[in-house]
Amino acid sequence: MREVVKEAGVSLGLVQRVFNILVLKGLLQVDGIRTAKRFSFNKPKELLESWLEHYSILKKCKIRTYASALSGKSEWFKALKKSGLESDVILALHSAAEALELKNTNLEGLELYILDLSVRAKLESALQLEPQERGYEVLLIEPYYKCCSSKIGRTVKKLAFAHSSLPF
Protein backbone atom coordinates (compact mmCIF):
# COMPACT_ATOMS: atom_id res chain seq x y z
CA MET A 1 0.00 0.00 0.00
CA ARG A 2 2.80 2.39 0.83
CA GLU A 3 4.16 1.99 -2.71
CA VAL A 4 0.79 3.10 -4.09
CA VAL A 5 0.70 6.04 -1.63
CA LYS A 6 4.16 7.13 -2.71
CA GLU A 7 3.51 6.72 -6.44
CA ALA A 8 0.04 8.32 -6.47
CA GLY A 9 0.74 11.05 -3.94
CA VAL A 10 -2.44 10.40 -1.93
CA SER A 11 -3.03 9.53 1.72
CA LEU A 12 -2.64 6.04 3.15
CA GLY A 13 -6.24 6.21 4.41
CA LEU A 14 -7.56 6.82 0.90
CA VAL A 15 -5.55 3.91 -0.52
CA GLN A 16 -6.82 1.63 2.27
CA ARG A 17 -10.45 2.62 1.59
CA VAL A 18 -10.10 2.07 -2.16
CA PHE A 19 -8.33 -1.27 -1.69
CA ASN A 20 -11.02 -2.42 0.78
CA ILE A 21 -13.79 -1.55 -1.70
CA LEU A 22 -11.98 -3.37 -4.51
CA VAL A 23 -11.51 -6.44 -2.27
CA LEU A 24 -15.21 -6.40 -1.27
CA LYS A 25 -16.21 -6.22 -4.94
CA GLY A 26 -13.93 -9.18 -5.71
CA LEU A 27 -11.71 -7.17 -8.04
CA LEU A 28 -8.59 -7.23 -5.86
CA GLN A 29 -6.97 -10.33 -4.32
CA VAL A 30 -5.11 -10.04 -0.98
CA ASP A 31 -2.44 -12.54 0.03
CA GLY A 32 -0.64 -12.38 3.37
CA ILE A 33 -1.32 -10.48 6.56
CA ARG A 34 -0.48 -7.11 8.12
CA THR A 35 2.65 -5.58 6.55
CA ALA A 36 3.36 -8.65 4.40
CA LYS A 37 0.22 -8.24 2.28
CA ARG A 38 0.49 -8.66 -1.48
CA PHE A 39 -2.23 -7.41 -3.81
CA SER A 40 -3.17 -8.55 -7.29
CA PHE A 41 -6.11 -7.88 -9.56
CA ASN A 42 -8.57 -10.74 -9.98
CA LYS A 43 -10.63 -9.08 -12.67
CA PRO A 44 -8.71 -6.20 -14.27
CA LYS A 45 -11.08 -6.10 -17.24
CA GLU A 46 -14.12 -5.65 -14.95
CA LEU A 47 -12.31 -2.89 -13.04
CA LEU A 48 -11.58 -1.01 -16.26
CA GLU A 49 -15.13 -1.48 -17.55
CA SER A 50 -16.57 -0.24 -14.25
CA TRP A 51 -14.32 2.81 -14.33
CA LEU A 52 -15.26 3.61 -17.93
CA GLU A 53 -18.95 3.24 -17.10
CA HIS A 54 -18.89 5.54 -14.08
CA TYR A 55 -16.16 8.11 -14.79
CA SER A 56 -17.10 11.46 -16.28
CA ILE A 57 -14.60 14.22 -16.90
CA LEU A 58 -17.52 16.67 -16.77
CA LYS A 59 -18.30 15.67 -13.18
CA LYS A 60 -14.68 15.63 -12.05
CA CYS A 61 -13.07 18.65 -13.71
CA LYS A 62 -14.07 22.28 -14.01
CA ILE A 63 -14.34 22.97 -17.73
CA ARG A 64 -14.53 26.44 -19.25
CA THR A 65 -15.50 27.01 -22.87
CA TYR A 66 -14.37 29.99 -24.92
CA ALA A 67 -14.41 31.67 -28.30
CA SER A 68 -11.15 33.34 -29.32
CA ALA A 69 -10.32 36.42 -31.34
CA LEU A 70 -7.25 34.56 -32.59
CA SER A 71 -7.71 32.26 -35.56
CA GLY A 72 -6.48 28.74 -35.11
CA LYS A 73 -3.90 26.64 -33.35
CA SER A 74 -0.82 28.27 -34.82
CA GLU A 75 -1.90 31.69 -33.47
CA TRP A 76 -2.90 30.18 -30.11
CA PHE A 77 0.48 28.47 -29.75
CA LYS A 78 2.34 31.67 -30.73
CA ALA A 79 0.33 33.63 -28.15
CA LEU A 80 1.06 31.01 -25.47
CA LYS A 81 4.76 31.09 -26.20
CA LYS A 82 4.86 34.91 -26.30
CA SER A 83 3.03 35.15 -22.97
CA GLY A 84 5.39 32.71 -21.26
CA LEU A 85 2.42 30.64 -20.05
CA GLU A 86 3.16 27.46 -22.02
CA SER A 87 4.69 25.82 -18.94
CA ASP A 88 1.45 26.40 -16.99
CA VAL A 89 -0.69 24.32 -19.36
CA ILE A 90 -0.54 20.98 -21.13
CA LEU A 91 -2.45 19.70 -24.12
CA ALA A 92 -5.60 17.76 -23.29
CA LEU A 93 -8.13 15.52 -25.00
CA HIS A 94 -8.22 15.90 -28.82
CA SER A 95 -5.33 18.38 -28.88
CA ALA A 96 -3.06 15.90 -27.07
CA ALA A 97 -4.14 13.06 -29.35
CA GLU A 98 -3.48 15.17 -32.42
CA ALA A 99 -0.03 16.20 -31.16
CA LEU A 100 0.84 12.52 -30.75
CA GLU A 101 -0.53 11.80 -34.25
CA LEU A 102 -3.45 9.81 -32.83
CA LYS A 103 -6.19 12.18 -33.97
CA ASN A 104 -9.45 10.53 -34.95
CA THR A 105 -11.74 13.55 -35.09
CA ASN A 106 -12.24 16.64 -37.21
CA LEU A 107 -12.38 19.01 -34.20
CA GLU A 108 -10.16 22.05 -34.67
CA GLY A 109 -10.33 23.55 -31.18
CA LEU A 110 -7.66 23.68 -28.52
CA GLU A 111 -8.04 21.83 -25.23
CA LEU A 112 -5.67 22.61 -22.37
CA TYR A 113 -5.26 21.45 -18.79
CA ILE A 114 -4.35 24.38 -16.54
CA LEU A 115 -1.55 23.27 -14.21
CA ASP A 116 -1.39 26.56 -12.30
CA LEU A 117 -4.92 27.84 -11.65
CA SER A 118 -3.68 31.31 -10.71
CA VAL A 119 -2.81 32.05 -14.37
CA ARG A 120 -6.30 31.51 -15.82
CA ALA A 121 -7.01 35.24 -16.24
CA LYS A 122 -3.62 35.71 -17.94
CA LEU A 123 -4.40 32.81 -20.28
CA GLU A 124 -7.77 34.30 -21.13
CA SER A 125 -6.06 37.58 -21.97
CA ALA A 126 -3.14 36.07 -23.91
CA LEU A 127 -5.41 33.87 -26.04
CA GLN A 128 -8.03 36.65 -26.34
CA LEU A 129 -10.77 34.42 -24.93
CA GLU A 130 -14.42 35.25 -24.39
CA PRO A 131 -16.61 32.85 -22.36
CA GLN A 132 -19.06 30.89 -24.49
CA GLU A 133 -22.12 28.89 -23.37
CA ARG A 134 -22.18 26.28 -26.16
CA GLY A 135 -19.40 24.79 -28.19
CA TYR A 136 -15.86 26.08 -27.98
CA GLU A 137 -12.77 27.10 -29.85
CA VAL A 138 -10.64 26.87 -26.71
CA LEU A 139 -11.39 24.64 -23.73
CA LEU A 140 -9.61 25.22 -20.42
CA ILE A 141 -9.78 22.33 -17.97
CA GLU A 142 -8.94 22.57 -14.29
CA PRO A 143 -7.87 19.04 -13.32
CA TYR A 144 -9.77 17.39 -10.49
CA TYR A 145 -6.75 15.39 -9.40
CA LYS A 146 -4.49 18.23 -8.27
CA CYS A 147 -1.87 15.81 -6.92
CA CYS A 148 -1.38 14.38 -10.42
CA SER A 149 -1.19 17.67 -12.33
CA SER A 150 2.52 18.27 -11.89
CA LYS A 151 3.35 14.61 -12.54
CA ILE A 152 1.29 14.64 -15.76
CA GLY A 153 2.85 17.94 -16.76
CA ARG A 154 6.40 16.61 -16.34
CA THR A 155 5.55 13.47 -18.34
CA VAL A 156 3.97 15.44 -21.18
CA LYS A 157 6.86 17.92 -21.26
CA LYS A 158 9.26 14.98 -21.64
CA LEU A 159 7.11 13.70 -24.51
CA ALA A 160 7.17 17.17 -26.04
CA PHE A 161 10.94 17.07 -26.39
CA ALA A 162 10.85 13.56 -27.81
CA HIS A 163 8.05 14.26 -30.29
CA SER A 164 8.61 16.99 -32.83
CA SER A 165 4.95 17.73 -33.59
CA LEU A 166 4.18 18.97 -30.07
CA PRO A 167 4.15 22.74 -30.16
CA PHE A 168 5.80 23.37 -26.78
C-alpha positions as CSV (number, residue, x, y, z in Angstrom):
1,M,0.0,0.0,0.0
2,R,2.8,2.4,0.8
3,E,4.2,2.0,-2.7
4,V,0.8,3.1,-4.1
5,V,0.7,6.0,-1.6
6,K,4.2,7.1,-2.7
7,E,3.5,6.7,-6.4
8,A,0.0,8.3,-6.5
9,G,0.7,11.1,-3.9
10,V,-2.4,10.4,-1.9
11,S,-3.0,9.5,1.7
12,L,-2.6,6.0,3.2
13,G,-6.2,6.2,4.4
14,L,-7.6,6.8,0.9
15,V,-5.6,3.9,-0.5
16,Q,-6.8,1.6,2.3
17,R,-10.4,2.6,1.6
18,V,-10.1,2.1,-2.2
19,F,-8.3,-1.3,-1.7
20,N,-11.0,-2.4,0.8
21,I,-13.8,-1.6,-1.7
22,L,-12.0,-3.4,-4.5
23,V,-11.5,-6.4,-2.3
24,L,-15.2,-6.4,-1.3
25,K,-16.2,-6.2,-4.9
26,G,-13.9,-9.2,-5.7
27,L,-11.7,-7.2,-8.0
28,L,-8.6,-7.2,-5.9
29,Q,-7.0,-10.3,-4.3
30,V,-5.1,-10.0,-1.0
31,D,-2.4,-12.5,0.0
32,G,-0.6,-12.4,3.4
33,I,-1.3,-10.5,6.6
34,R,-0.5,-7.1,8.1
35,T,2.6,-5.6,6.6
36,A,3.4,-8.7,4.4
37,K,0.2,-8.2,2.3
38,R,0.5,-8.7,-1.5
39,F,-2.2,-7.4,-3.8
40,S,-3.2,-8.6,-7.3
41,F,-6.1,-7.9,-9.6
42,N,-8.6,-10.7,-10.0
43,K,-10.6,-9.1,-12.7
44,P,-8.7,-6.2,-14.3
45,K,-11.1,-6.1,-17.2
46,E,-14.1,-5.7,-15.0
47,L,-12.3,-2.9,-13.0
48,L,-11.6,-1.0,-16.3
49,E,-15.1,-1.5,-17.5
50,S,-16.6,-0.2,-14.2
51,W,-14.3,2.8,-14.3
52,L,-15.3,3.6,-17.9
53,E,-19.0,3.2,-17.1
54,H,-18.9,5.5,-14.1
55,Y,-16.2,8.1,-14.8
56,S,-17.1,11.5,-16.3
57,I,-14.6,14.2,-16.9
58,L,-17.5,16.7,-16.8
59,K,-18.3,15.7,-13.2
60,K,-14.7,15.6,-12.0
61,C,-13.1,18.6,-13.7
62,K,-14.1,22.3,-14.0
63,I,-14.3,23.0,-17.7
64,R,-14.5,26.4,-19.2
65,T,-15.5,27.0,-22.9
66,Y,-14.4,30.0,-24.9
67,A,-14.4,31.7,-28.3
68,S,-11.1,33.3,-29.3
69,A,-10.3,36.4,-31.3
70,L,-7.3,34.6,-32.6
71,S,-7.7,32.3,-35.6
72,G,-6.5,28.7,-35.1
73,K,-3.9,26.6,-33.4
74,S,-0.8,28.3,-34.8
75,E,-1.9,31.7,-33.5
76,W,-2.9,30.2,-30.1
77,F,0.5,28.5,-29.7
78,K,2.3,31.7,-30.7
79,A,0.3,33.6,-28.2
80,L,1.1,31.0,-25.5
81,K,4.8,31.1,-26.2
82,K,4.9,34.9,-26.3
83,S,3.0,35.1,-23.0
84,G,5.4,32.7,-21.3
85,L,2.4,30.6,-20.1
86,E,3.2,27.5,-22.0
87,S,4.7,25.8,-18.9
88,D,1.4,26.4,-17.0
89,V,-0.7,24.3,-19.4
90,I,-0.5,21.0,-21.1
91,L,-2.4,19.7,-24.1
92,A,-5.6,17.8,-23.3
93,L,-8.1,15.5,-25.0
94,H,-8.2,15.9,-28.8
95,S,-5.3,18.4,-28.9
96,A,-3.1,15.9,-27.1
97,A,-4.1,13.1,-29.3
98,E,-3.5,15.2,-32.4
99,A,0.0,16.2,-31.2
100,L,0.8,12.5,-30.8
101,E,-0.5,11.8,-34.3
102,L,-3.5,9.8,-32.8
103,K,-6.2,12.2,-34.0
104,N,-9.4,10.5,-34.9
105,T,-11.7,13.6,-35.1
106,N,-12.2,16.6,-37.2
107,L,-12.4,19.0,-34.2
108,E,-10.2,22.0,-34.7
109,G,-10.3,23.6,-31.2
110,L,-7.7,23.7,-28.5
111,E,-8.0,21.8,-25.2
112,L,-5.7,22.6,-22.4
113,Y,-5.3,21.4,-18.8
114,I,-4.3,24.4,-16.5
115,L,-1.5,23.3,-14.2
116,D,-1.4,26.6,-12.3
117,L,-4.9,27.8,-11.6
118,S,-3.7,31.3,-10.7
119,V,-2.8,32.1,-14.4
120,R,-6.3,31.5,-15.8
121,A,-7.0,35.2,-16.2
122,K,-3.6,35.7,-17.9
123,L,-4.4,32.8,-20.3
124,E,-7.8,34.3,-21.1
125,S,-6.1,37.6,-22.0
126,A,-3.1,36.1,-23.9
127,L,-5.4,33.9,-26.0
128,Q,-8.0,36.6,-26.3
129,L,-10.8,34.4,-24.9
130,E,-14.4,35.2,-24.4
131,P,-16.6,32.9,-22.4
132,Q,-19.1,30.9,-24.5
133,E,-22.1,28.9,-23.4
134,R,-22.2,26.3,-26.2
135,G,-19.4,24.8,-28.2
136,Y,-15.9,26.1,-28.0
137,E,-12.8,27.1,-29.8
138,V,-10.6,26.9,-26.7
139,L,-11.4,24.6,-23.7
140,L,-9.6,25.2,-20.4
141,I,-9.8,22.3,-18.0
142,E,-8.9,22.6,-14.3
143,P,-7.9,19.0,-13.3
144,Y,-9.8,17.4,-10.5
145,Y,-6.8,15.4,-9.4
146,K,-4.5,18.2,-8.3
147,C,-1.9,15.8,-6.9
148,C,-1.4,14.4,-10.4
149,S,-1.2,17.7,-12.3
150,S,2.5,18.3,-11.9
151,K,3.4,14.6,-12.5
152,I,1.3,14.6,-15.8
153,G,2.9,17.9,-16.8
154,R,6.4,16.6,-16.3
155,T,5.6,13.5,-18.3
156,V,4.0,15.4,-21.2
157,K,6.9,17.9,-21.3
158,K,9.3,15.0,-21.6
159,L,7.1,13.7,-24.5
160,A,7.2,17.2,-26.0
161,F,10.9,17.1,-26.4
162,A,10.8,13.6,-27.8
163,H,8.0,14.3,-30.3
164,S,8.6,17.0,-32.8
165,S,4.9,17.7,-33.6
166,L,4.2,19.0,-30.1
167,P,4.1,22.7,-30.2
168,F,5.8,23.4,-26.8
